């Protein structure tokens, strides 16, 4: 999973080609996708790889993510072809591009003829806010029509931090930990001898 973790966009000719040359996911910071959703995308791509589908995914949230080819903004099909050709020396598998106005697939090998039409039939995210969820759906649809159906691995998603009010089990563990700390502190105080102030001799000022 660490090898597929998204990298930051850089302002060169095509930032996604730099990242996808060695990783499975290009996910720029301006996509605004939560940490939990990022983990889900990484886990799903890892599951696809184990199922036999070597897939690259580029999420493009704004023209800035295209580097010097901003004229391809909102043109996912043309950008998918451009990016796929750039990656052809190091990667020759299916490449999924996600933009707010739609998806596109490039696969020079053309191993799954039904895949491009299945991706094209997906509903466009419509906005940057919907990119994360829509990309998860598109990845699963693409895997299914390619003969490698996958489900989102269990145990991913969510975020770290204090337990939420909707998670009573976590609150119980949190409270038990706090109680143990308080008990240990109380026992440490009892183990110390009580120091009394020295008494002054009688008859002296």
C-alpha positions, 0 to 999 in steps of 0.5 A: 500500500505504501508504494501506491500512496498518492504524491503531491503535484509538482509544477512540471510538464505533467505531474501525474506522469512523474507519480504514476511511473512508480505509483498506482495513484495520482491524487493532488492535494487540491482534490480535497479528498479525506484521509479515510477516502484516500486509504480506501482508494489505495486499498482498492488499487492494491486489491485490484493488483492482487486480483491481477489488474495492474491499474493506474488512476489519475485524479485531476481536480483543477487545471493546475494538476495538469502542469503545462497541458492545462488546455486538456482540462475537462477533456478526460479522454484526450488527457488519458490518451496523452498521459497513457502515451507518456507512461508507455515506456514504463507502464502498459496497462489500463489508465483511468482518468477522473475529472469533475466532468467525467472519466476516461480510460486508456489502455494501449493493450486493449485487453478488455474491449468492454471497459472503455464503454463501461467507464464512459457510462459512469455518472460524472462526479459533477464537482471536486467534492464528489471525486473520491466516491466516484473514483472508487465506484469507477475503479470497482466497475472497471475491475468487474468488466475486466474480469477481476471483480473486487470489493473494498477491503474491510478495515480501511477508511475513517480517520485517526483521533478521538473516538466519535460519539457514534462509536460506543466501543471506542469510548469504553476503551478510552474511558478504561484507559483514563481510569487505569491512569488515575488508579496508577497515580493514586497508588503512587501517592499512597506508596510515598511516606507522608512527610510532616513538618518538623515540630519546634521545641517547646519554650522557644520563640 
